[in-house]
Amino acid sequence: MTFLNPAVLFGLIAASVPILIHLFNLRKLKKIEFSTLAFLKELQKNKIRKIKLKQWILLALRVLIILFLVFAFARPTLKGIAIGGTTSAAKTTAVLIIDDTFSMSVIDNNGSLLNQAKAAAKNLLKNFQEGDEVAVIQVSQSDKKNVNLSKSIVDIQKSIDAIEPSYQSSLLHNSITKAVQVLSQSKNFNKEIYILSDFQSGRLADEKTLSDFSSILYENVRIYAVNYSGKDVYNIGVDNLKVNTQIFEKDKPVNFTITVTNYSNQNVDNVIVSLFVDNERSAQVSANINAGESKQLTIDALVKSSGFVNVFAEIEDDEILHDNRRYTSVFIPAKIPIIIFTDDAADSRFIELALTAIENQNTFGITEKNLSELSAYDLKRYEVVLIIGSQNLNAWNKLREYSLNNGSLFLAPGSRTTLAAFQKMLDEIGLSTPTTLVGKAGDQTNSVLFETTDINHPVFQNIFTNKEKTKIESPDIFSYFKISTQGKGRNIITLQDGSSFLAEYRIKDGKIFLMNSAPVLSWSNFPLKSIFVPLMNKSVLYLASKDKSEMNILAGDDFDIDLRGRSVSQLKVLRPDNTDEFIPLDESAANTVVKYDKSNLIGNYKILSSSKVFDQISVNADPMESKTQYLEKQDVENYLSKINFQGKLLFLDREENIGDAVLKARFGSELWKHFLIIALLFAFVEMLVARSAKKDLVEMSK
């Protein structure tokens, strides 16, 4: 047995007071006048013995009352450790794991779950004594933030007060791993881990990353778990916002797909989903979503501006607000810079005319150069590079590097292109090579026609006014290189012999269009057909479009800032909360990729150089954090078994005083209530005995 308030035991001195009073009364002689000796004879000897016995009983009862009252206030406990006094005297190292992910922002009758966890953590600080070490781990920060032990309770309390719900998410296992690292640095005898979480399903651990922690989490380590789940949470989340349109034009609609999930246990009718473009509500749709169901909603919105356009989908408020928005962005250049390289300037005449038609005359900024000059130009400055020919080309590596770094190419033979030169160029870039040259330029004796057209390819988007009439009038192809995509690319248009007339290839992040016939009248009459102008425009617009909606960057993830091919003197990141951060650059950072590691907010991060935005990254919340299913005790026990935890796991009730519950768990079951009841019983018996003794004395005095 030990006492949680041993200082109160000094009160045991008070137990001597009844004894002193009793002794004082014995020394006090009372004179009784006797009229005759007959009175003494009448006094019964057994009456005297009875009175003395009651006096001794009263003395014992009064001493016991004081003893048990003092013991009750000293809070006696039955200890769980055999070594007497060791646990209470040894120093303690404790790690407080506080779940600050946004699922803890749920509010119940006692306030938000996170605020309850913070209050409990501060209450726990009262249990630590001078010399004890404490560290705080935020679940959202467990992957990045360094954690240090502190002996200053004031500093620890300040760090707890500063915790707010985070958009970042992480597994509890990462926090426990960090706690193990902290405990391994401590030499204190007692080691404790406190987990204050809602124990959300799916956020405990990835079994592929589990380790054996038995060398640190041995028998003397205790884990205290406080579970804040239990409420039936109403939550609907926007899980994804996908841009379906692949060709972006100013004042043209863009098509989006919004994925909305009902994480609640109840069906919800008329969920309103709004789409905002540059912070203006541009479209709205509603849906009925059953419990646990995900729905994909398609919606169109008009984009009226150029540059990087901010887009987000939003639903109405529910019990978890952090997952009610999903961000993305699209880029619509005010004027698309393109460069055309040719062996012969006349070879690009029809393409240039198509790109400068009246309705497109302000869309493209065109530069024309000879292929022999390609090595002298910085291709990164252009959204699309068009190569018409191959005879004068000797910078194949530069073209391949450009395509690997998210560059877009349009390749076609020129009027003087030979089979060997075209094969060499395509092979160096990494594309399918032609096997033969079919036909002869200027000879219209034999020609082939289009066989199949992939109408579903984005280049045919909005070309046909009548959706049912999508057949293309085929040109006559007199001469062409016979090319097969060989599984490397996607055929857009094929010829009657099965060869590819126009195909799309992907090399890493780069897009490449390959046409097998020169855009001149001696090779075909394609430039004279009605499809030529819109197809060339759509092809270049498609190649110039940069869609980043497929990038799934979650809050807390690092993302890359691509500086390759850019002359950047000063790099600045404008965060979603309109705060900015300057990133220092040295000479080694030029023409490279810089990592940004402070994406703790959701929204669009603008990347600037010299006040000009050259990139924009969308960051969103992890949908896994939106779940409203929670773990059972058995799940936690199974997890601890897998990491070979050797100590003791105790689940604490969040409704009780956590600090007192931990003391009870540390030292055993408290007995103060029992001692108090015994003291009251003794007091009741003392009252009865005292009344009886007083009555006897009165009778003797008569």
C-alpha positions in Angstrom: 0.0 0.0 0.0 1.1 3.5 -0.8 -0.3 7.0 -0.4 -0.9 9.6 -3.2 -0.9 12.5 -0.6 1.7 11.3 1.9 2.0 14.8 3.4 -1.4 14.4 5.0 0.0 11.6 7.1 1.4 14.2 9.5 -2.2 14.4 10.7 -1.7 11.1 12.4 -0.2 13.1 15.3 -3.8 14.1 16.1 -4.5 10.5 17.1 -2.7 11.2 20.3 -5.2 13.9 21.4 -7.8 11.4 22.7 -5.1 9.5 24.6 -3.9 12.7 26.3 -7.4 13.7 27.2 -8.0 10.3 28.7 -4.8 10.5 30.8 -5.7 14.0 31.9 -9.1 12.8 33.1 -7.5 9.9 35.1 -5.4 12.4 37.1 -8.4 14.5 37.8 -9.8 13.3 41.2 -13.5 13.9 41.9 -14.6 14.2 45.5 -17.8 12.5 46.5 -19.5 13.0 49.8 -20.6 9.7 51.3 -23.3 9.8 53.9 -22.8 6.2 55.0 -20.7 3.3 54.1 -23.8 1.6 52.9 -23.5 3.4 49.5 -20.2 1.7 48.7 -21.6 -1.7 49.6 -24.5 -1.0 47.2 -22.1 -0.2 44.3 -21.8 -3.2 42.2 -18.3 -4.2 41.1 -19.4 -5.3 37.6 -20.9 -1.8 37.0 -17.5 -0.3 37.6 -15.8 -2.8 35.2 -18.4 -2.0 32.6 -17.9 1.7 32.8 -14.1 1.3 32.5 -14.5 -1.0 29.5 -16.7 1.5 27.8 -14.1 4.3 28.5 -11.3 2.1 26.9 -13.6 1.4 23.9 -14.3 5.1 23.5 -10.6 5.9 23.6 -9.9 3.2 20.9 -12.8 4.4 18.7 -11.7 8.0 18.9 -8.2 7.1 18.0 -9.4 5.0 15.1 -11.7 7.7 13.8 -8.8 10.1 13.5 -6.5 7.5 12.0 -9.0 6.5 9.3 -9.8 10.1 8.5 -6.2 10.9 8.0 -5.6 7.8 5.9 -8.6 8.7 3.8 -7.3 12.2 3.0 -3.8 10.7 2.3 -5.4 8.6 -0.5 -4.1 5.1 0.1 -3.8 2.8 -2.9 -3.0 -0.9 -3.5 0.1 -0.8 -5.6 0.5 -2.8 -8.8 4.3 -3.1 -8.5 6.0 -5.2 -6.0 9.0 -3.0 -5.3 7.8 -0.7 -2.5 8.2 3.0 -3.2 10.1 2.5 -6.4 7.4 3.7 -8.8 6.6 6.9 -7.0 10.2 7.9 -6.4 11.7 7.1 -9.9 11.8 9.8 -12.6 9.3 9.5 -15.5 9.6 10.2 -19.2 6.2 10.7 -20.8 5.2 11.3 -24.5 1.8 12.9 -25.1 0.4 12.0 -28.6 -2.4 14.4 -29.4 -4.4 13.7 -32.5 -4.8 17.1 -34.2 -6.1 15.8 -37.5 -9.3 17.4 -38.7 -11.5 14.5 -37.7 -10.9 15.7 -34.2 -12.7 19.0 -35.0 -16.1 17.3 -34.4 -18.1 19.0 -31.6 -20.1 17.2 -29.0 -21.7 18.3 -25.7 -18.3 18.9 -24.2 -16.9 20.9 -27.0 -14.6 19.9 -29.8 -12.8 16.6 -29.5 -9.5 18.3 -29.9 -10.1 20.8 -27.2 -11.1 18.0 -24.9 -7.9 16.2 -25.7 -5.9 19.3 -25.0 -7.6 19.9 -21.7 -6.9 16.3 -20.7 -3.3 16.6 -21.7 -2.9 19.7 -19.5 -4.6 17.9 -16.7 -2.0 15.1 -17.0 0.8 17.6 -16.5 -0.2 17.9 -12.8 1.0 14.3 -12.3 4.6 15.1 -13.2 7.2 16.1 -10.7 10.5 17.9 -10.8 12.9 16.0 -12.9 10.3 14.3 -15.1 10.6 14.7 -18.9 7.6 15.3 -21.2 7.3 15.6 -25.0 4.3 16.4 -27.1 3.7 14.8 -30.5 1.1 16.1 -32.9 -0.2 13.3 -35.1 -0.3 15.6 -38.2 3.3 16.6 -37.7 4.7 13.2 -36.8 6.4 12.7 -40.2 8.3 16.0 -40.2 8.5 17.9 -36.9 11.4 17.2 -34.5 10.3 16.3 -31.0 12.4 17.1 -27.9 11.9 16.3 -24.3 11.4 19.1 -21.9 11.4 19.4 -18.1 9.5 22.7 -18.2 5.8 22.1 -17.6 5.1 25.7 -18.6 6.7 25.2 -22.0 4.8 22.0 -22.6 1.5 23.7 -21.6 2.2 26.5 -24.1 2.9 23.9 -26.9 -0.4 22.2 -26.1 -2.3 25.5 -26.1 -1.0 26.3 -29.6 -2.4 23.1 -31.2 -5.2 23.7 -33.7 -7.0 21.3 -36.1 -4.7 20.5 -39.0 -5.5 19.7 -42.7 -2.6 17.3 -42.6 -3.1 13.7 -41.9 -0.9 10.9 -40.8 -1.0 7.4 -39.3 -1.0 6.9 -35.5 1.9 4.5 -36.1 4.1 7.3 -37.2 3.5 9.1 -34.0 4.1 6.0 -31.9 7.4 5.4 -33.9 8.4 9.0 -33.0 7.5 8.3 -29.4 9.7 5.2 -29.4 12.6 7.3 -30.7 12.1 9.8 -27.9 11.9 7.2 -25.2 15.0 5.5 -26.5 17.0 8.7 -25.7 15.8 8.7 -22.0 17.4 7.0 -19.1 14.5 7.5 -16.7 13.1 4.3 -15.1 9.4 5.0 -15.8 8.3 5.5 -19.4 4.8 6.4 -20.5 3.0 7.0 -23.8 -0.4 8.8 -23.8 -2.5 8.6 -26.9 -5.4 11.0 -27.1 -7.2 10.3 -30.3 -10.5 9.4 -31.9 -8.8 6.2 -33.2 -10.2 6.6 -36.7 -10.5 3.5 -38.8 -7.8 3.2 -41.4 -5.5 5.7 -39.7 -3.7 3.4 -37.3 -1.0 1.7 -39.3 0.2 0.3 -42.6 1.2 -3.2 -41.8 4.0 -3.1 -44.4 5.8 -0.5 -42.3 5.5 -2.2 -38.8 8.7 -2.8 -36.8 9.6 -4.7 -33.6 9.8 -2.2 -30.8 10.3 -4.7 -27.9 13.7 -3.3 -27.1 12.2 0.0 -26.2 8.6 -0.8 -25.3 9.5 -3.3 -22.6 7.6 -4.4 -19.5 8.1 -1.2 -17.6 6.5 1.0 -20.3 2.8 1.9 -20.1 0.6 3.1 -22.8 -2.5 5.1 -21.8 -5.2 5.4 -24.5 -8.1 7.9 -24.4 -10.7 7.4 -27.1 -12.7 10.4 -28.1 -14.9 8.7 -30.7 -18.4 7.6 -29.9 -20.6 10.2 -31.5 -22.6 9.4 -34.7 -21.0 12.0 -37.0 -22.8 13.6 -39.9 -20.2 14.2 -42.6 -20.1 14.6 -46.3 -16.8 15.2 -48.1 -15.7 16.4 -51.5 -13.1 13.7 -52.4 -12.0 14.7 -55.9 -12.3 17.4 -58.5 -11.2 16.3 -61.9 -10.9 18.4 -65.0 -12.2 16.5 -68.0 -11.6 19.1 -70.6 -8.1 18.8 -72.2 -8.2 21.8 -74.4 -8.6 25.1 -72.6 -9.7 28.3 -74.3 -10.8 31.6 -72.9 -14.5 32.2 -72.7 -15.2 28.5 -73.4 -16.8 26.0 -71.0 -14.6 23.6 -69.0 -16.1 20.2 -67.9 -15.5 18.9 -64.4 -16.3 15.8 -62.4 -16.8 16.2 -58.7 -16.7 13.1 -56.4 -18.8 13.5 -53.3 -19.0 10.9 -50.5 -21.6 10.5 -47.7 -19.5 9.3 -44.8 -22.5 9.4 -42.5 -24.8 6.5 -41.4 -27.8 8.3 -42.8 -29.1 9.0 -46.3 -28.9 12.6 -47.3 -31.2 14.3 -49.9 -30.5 17.4 -52.0 -26.8 17.8 -51.3 -25.9 21.1 -53.1 -22.5 21.2 -54.7 -21.2 24.5 -56.0 -18.3 25.1 -58.4 -16.3 28.4 -58.0 -14.1 29.8 -60.8 -11.8 32.6 -59.6 -13.9 32.8 -56.4 -17.2 33.3 -58.3 -19.9 30.7 -58.2 -20.1 29.5 -61.8 -22.2 26.4 -61.5 -24.3 24.3 -59.1 -25.7 20.8 -59.0 -27.6 18.8 -56.3 -27.8 15.1 -55.6 -29.2 12.5 -53.2 -26.5 10.4 -51.6 -27.1 7.2 -49.6 -25.1 6.4 -46.5 -21.6 5.3 -47.4 -22.2 6.1 -51.1 -19.9 8.1 -53.4 -21.3 9.9 -56.4 -19.6 11.5 -59.4 -21.3 14.7 -60.5 -20.5 16.2 -63.9 -20.7 20.0 -64.3 -19.7 22.7 -66.8 -18.4 26.1 -66.0 -17.4 29.0 -68.2 -13.8 30.3 -67.8 -13.6 34.0 -68.6 -10.0 34.8 -67.8 -6.6 33.7 -68.9 -3.5 32.6 -67.0 -3.8 30.3 -63.9 -7.5 30.0 -63.0 -8.4 29.0 -59.5 -11.2 26.4 -59.3 -12.8 24.8 -56.2 -15.9 22.7 -55.5 -17.7 23.2 -52.2 -20.6 21.7 -50.3 -22.6 23.1 -47.4 -21.4 22.9 -43.8 -21.6 19.7 -41.8 -19.9 18.4 -38.7 -16.5 18.3 -40.3 -15.7 21.4 -42.3 -12.2 20.7 -43.4 -13.2 18.3 -46.2 -16.0 20.5 -47.7 -13.8 22.0 -50.4 -11.6 20.5 -53.2 -9.2 22.6 -55.2 -7.7 22.5 -58.7 -6.6 24.9 -61.4 -6.4 25.2 -65.1 -4.0 27.3 -67.2 -5.3 29.3 -70.2 -2.5 31.4 -71.8 -3.4 34.8 -73.0 -1.3 34.1 -76.1 0.4 30.7 -76.7 4.0 31.1 -77.7 4.9 28.5 -80.3 8.0 28.0 -82.5 8.0 26.3 -85.9 11.3 24.8 -87.3 11.4 23.8 -91.0 13.9 22.6 -93.6 12.1 24.9 -96.0 10.0 27.9 -94.9 7.3 27.1 -97.5 6.6 23.8 -95.8 4.9 25.5 -92.8 2.8 27.9 -94.9 -0.5 26.1 -94.5 0.0 25.4 -90.8 0.7 29.0 -90.2 -2.4 30.1 -92.1 -4.5 27.7 -90.1 -3.1 29.0 -86.8 -3.6 32.7 -87.7 -7.2 32.3 -89.0 -9.4 35.3 -88.1 -10.9 33.6 -85.0 -7.4 32.5 -83.8 -5.3 35.5 -84.8 -4.7 36.5 -81.2 -4.4 33.0 -79.8 -0.8 32.1 -80.9 2.4 33.9 -80.9 4.4 32.3 -83.7 8.1 32.2 -84.3 9.5 30.6 -87.4 13.1 29.4 -87.8 15.2 27.0 -89.8 15.9 23.6 -88.3 19.6 24.3 -88.4 19.1 27.0 -85.8 17.3 24.8 -83.3 20.3 24.3 -80.9 20.5 28.1 -80.4 16.9 28.4 -78.9 15.6 27.9 -75.4 12.7 25.6 -76.2 11.4 25.9 -72.6 10.1 29.4 -73.5 7.6 27.9 -75.9 4.4 26.0 -75.1 4.6 23.9 -78.3 7.5 23.2 -80.7 6.6 22.2 -84.3 9.1 20.4 -86.4 8.4 20.2 -90.2 11.2 18.2 -91.7 14.3 16.6 -90.4 17.1 17.1 -93.0 18.8 20.0 -91.2 18.2 18.7 -87.7 21.2 17.7 -85.6 19.9 18.5 -82.0 17.8 15.4 -81.4 18.9 15.2 -77.8 17.6 18.7 -77.2 14.2 17.7 -78.5 14.1 14.6 -76.4 15.1 16.6 -73.2 12.4 19.1 -74.0 9.7 16.5 -74.2 10.9 14.7 -71.1 10.6 18.0 -69.2 6.9 18.4 -69.9 7.4 19.9 -73.4 5.0 19.4 -76.3 6.1 18.5 -79.9 4.3 18.4 -83.2 6.4 16.4 -85.7 5.8 16.0 -89.4 8.0 15.4 -92.5 8.8 18.2 -94.8 8.8 18.3 -98.6 12.4 17.2 -98.8 12.5 14.7 -95.9 14.1 11.4 -96.6 13.3 8.1 -95.0 16.7 7.8 -93.4 16.6 11.3 -91.9 13.0 10.8 -90.6 13.9 7.4 -89.1 16.9 9.0 -87.4 15.0 11.8 -85.8 12.1 9.6 -84.5 14.5 7.0 -83.2 16.5 9.6 -81.2 13.4 11.0 -79.6 12.1 7.5 -78.8 9.1 7.2 -81.1 8.0 4.5 -83.6 10.0 4.7 -86.8 8.7 4.4 -90.4 9.4 1.3 -92.3 9.1 2.8 -95.8 8.1 5.8 -97.9 4.9 5.1 -99.7 4.1 7.0 -103.0 5.9 9.9 -104.6 5.5 13.6 -103.9 3.6 15.2 -106.8 2.4 11.9 -108.2 -1.4 11.8 -107.8 -1.8 8.5 -109.6 -2.3 6.5 -106.5 -3.6 7.8 -103.2 -5.0 6.4 -99.9 -7.8 7.7 -97.7 -8.5 7.9 -94.0 -9.8 4.6 -92.5 -10.6 5.3 -88.8 -10.9 8.4 -86.7 -10.8 8.5 -82.9 -13.7 10.9 -82.4 -13.3 10.6 -78.6 -9.8 12.2 -78.7 -9.8 15.7 -77.2 -8.7 17.3 -80.5 -12.2 16.7 -81.9 -13.8 18.4 -78.9 -16.4 20.9 -80.1 -15.4 20.5 -83.7 -18.7 19.0 -84.8 -21.8 21.1 -84.3 -24.0 18.0 -85.0 -23.0 15.3 -82.6 -24.5 12.6 -84.9 -22.6 13.7 -88.0 -19.0 13.2 -87.1 -17.6 11.6 -90.3 -14.5 13.4 -91.6 -14.1 14.1 -95.3 -10.9 12.3 -96.1 -8.1 14.0 -98.1 -6.2 12.2 -100.8 -2.8 11.2 -99.5 -0.2 10.8 -102.3 2.9 10.3 -100.3 3.5 9.3 -96.7 5.8 7.4 -94.3 4.3 4.1 -93.2 4.4 4.1 -89.4 2.8 1.8 -86.8 2.5 3.0 -83.2 3.5 -0.5 -82.0 1.7 0.1 -78.7 3.8 3.2 -77.9 1.2 5.7 -78.9 -2.5 6.3 -79.5 -3.8 6.4 -83.1 -5.9 9.5 -83.8 -6.3 8.9 -87.5 -5.3 5.8 -89.5 -5.0 5.2 -93.2 -6.5 2.4 -95.3 -3.4 0.3 -95.0 -3.5 0.4 -91.2 -0.6 2.9 -90.9 -0.9 5.8 -88.6 -1.6 9.2 -90.2 -1.8 11.2 -86.9 -0.9 9.7 -83.5 -0.2 10.9 -79.9 2.8 9.7 -77.9 3.7 10.4 -74.3 7.3 10.5 -73.1 7.2 11.0 -69.4 5.3 14.3 -68.9 5.7 15.4 -72.5 3.0 15.1 -75.3 4.0 14.5 -78.9 1.9 14.5 -82.1 3.3 12.7 -85.1 1.9 13.1 -88.6 3.2 10.8 -91.3 2.7 13.1 -94.3 4.1 16.6 -95.1 1.5 19.4 -94.9 2.2 20.5 -98.4 0.0 20.0 -101.6 2.6 17.8 -103.3 2.1 15.1 -100.6 -1.6 15.4 -100.1 -4.6 17.8 -100.4 -5.1 17.7 -96.7 -4.4 21.4 -96.2 -7.4 22.1 -98.5 -9.9 20.1 -96.6 -12.3 21.8 -94.1 -11.0 19.6 -91.2 -7.4 20.9 -91.6 -7.8 24.3 -89.9 -9.8 23.2 -86.8 -7.7 20.1 -86.4 -4.4 22.0 -86.5 -5.8 24.5 -84.0 -7.1 21.9 -81.7 -3.9 19.9 -81.9 -1.7 22.9 -80.9 -4.2 24.0 -78.2 -4.2 20.4 -76.8 -0.4 20.2 -76.8 -0.2 23.6 -75.1 -2.7 22.7 -72.3 -1.3 21.8 -69.0 -3.8 20.0 -66.8 -2.6 19.3 -63.2 -5.9 18.0 -61.9 -4.4 14.5 -61.9 -1.7 15.5 -59.5 -2.9 14.3 -56.1 -0.9 16.4 -53.6 -2.2 16.2 -50.1 -1.7 18.7 -47.3 1.7 18.0 -45.7 3.2 16.5 -48.9 6.3 17.9 -50.4 5.8 19.2 -54.0 8.3 20.0 -56.7 8.9 23.5 -58.2 10.4 22.9 -61.6 13.0 25.5 -62.5 14.5 23.6 -65.5 14.8 25.9 -68.5 13.9 29.0 -66.5 16.0 32.0 -65.5 14.8 32.6 -61.9 16.5 35.3 -59.9 14.0 35.2 -57.0 11.6 32.5 -56.0 8.4 33.2 -54.0 5.5 31.0 -53.0 2.2 32.7 -52.4 0.2 30.5 -50.0 -3.6 30.0 -49.9 -3.9 32.3 -46.9 -2.2 35.1 -48.9 1.0 34.9 -46.9 4.2 34.6 -49.0 7.5 32.8 -48.5 10.7 33.6 -50.3 12.8 30.6 -51.1 16.6 31.3 -51.2 18.3 30.0 -54.3 22.0 29.4 -55.0 23.8 28.7 -58.2 23.2 25.0 -57.8 19.4 25.5 -57.8 19.4 26.9 -61.3 17.9 24.6 -63.9 16.8 22.1 -61.3 13.8 21.0 -59.2 13.3 22.7 -55.8 11.2 20.9 -53.2 8.7 22.8 -51.1 7.8 21.2 -47.7 5.4 23.6 -46.1 2.1 22.6 -47.7 0.1 22.5 -44.5 -2.9 24.4 -45.9 -5.3 23.3 -48.6 -5.8 25.5 -51.6 -3.7 26.8 -54.6 0.0 27.7 -54.1 1.2 30.2 -56.6 4.8 30.0 -57.7 6.3 33.4 -58.6 9.5 34.8 -60.1 9.9 38.5 -60.3 6.2 39.0 -59.4 5.1 36.8 -62.3 3.2 33.5 -61.6 4.8 30.7 -63.6 3.3 27.7 -61.9 0.4 26.8 -59.6 0.1 23.8 -57.4 -3.2 22.5 -55.9 -3.1 21.0 -52.4 -6.1 19.1 -50.9 -7.1 17.2 -47.7 -6.7 13.4 -47.5 -10.2 11.8 -47.9 -9.1 9.1 -45.5 -9.5 11.7 -42.7 -13.2 12.1 -43.5 -14.2 8.6 -42.4 -16.5 8.3 -39.5 -15.8 4.7 -38.6 -13.6 4.0 -35.6 -11.4 1.3 -34.2 -12.3 -1.1 -31.4 -10.1 -1.8 -28.4 -9.2 -5.2 -29.9 -7.8 -3.4 -33.0 -5.4 -1.4 -30.9 -4.4 -4.4 -28.9 -3.7 -6.4 -32.1 -1.6 -3.6 -33.4 0.5 -3.3 -30.3 1.0 -7.1 -30.4 2.3 -6.8 -33.9 5.0 -4.2 -32.9 5.8 -6.5 -29.9 4.8 -4.1 -27.2 5.8 -5.7 -23.9 4.3 -3.2 -21.4 0.8 -2.5 -20.2 -2.0 -0.9 -22.2 -4.7 0.9 -20.3 -7.8 2.5 -21.8 -9.0 5.5 -19.9 -12.6 6.9 -20.0 -12.6 10.5 -21.4 -15.5 11.3 -19.1 -13.5 10.8 -15.9 -10.7 12.9 -14.5 -7.8 11.7 -16.7 -5.1 12.8 -14.3 -6.6 11.0 -11.3 -7.3 7.9 -13.5 -3.6 7.8 -14.5 -2.5 8.1 -10.8 -4.9 5.2 -10.0 -3.4 3.2 -12.9 0.1 4.0 -11.8 -0.2 3.0 -8.2 -3.3 0.8 -8.0 -6.9 1.1 -6.7 -7.5 3.9 -4.3 -9.0 3.0 -0.8 -9.8 6.5 0.5 -13.6 5.9 0.1 -13.4 2.7 2.1 -11.3 4.4 4.8 -13.8 7.3 5.0 -16.8 4.9 5.3 -15.0 3.0 8.1 -14.2 6.3 9.9 -17.9 7.2 9.7 -19.0 3.8 11.0 -16.5 4.2 14.0 -18.0 7.6 14.6 -21.5 6.2 14.7 -20.4 3.4 17.1 -18.6 6.0 19.3 -21.7 8.0 19.5 -23.7 5.0 20.8 -21.0 3.9 23.3 -20.5 7.5 24.6 -24.3 7.8 25.2 -24.4 4.5 27.0 -21.3 5.4 29.1 -22.8 8.8 30.0 -26.0 7.1 31.2 -24.1 4.7 33.4 -22.1 7.5 35.0 -25.3 9.5 35.7 -26.9 6.4 37.4 -23.8 5.9 39.5 -23.9 9.5 40.7 -27.4 9.2 42.1 
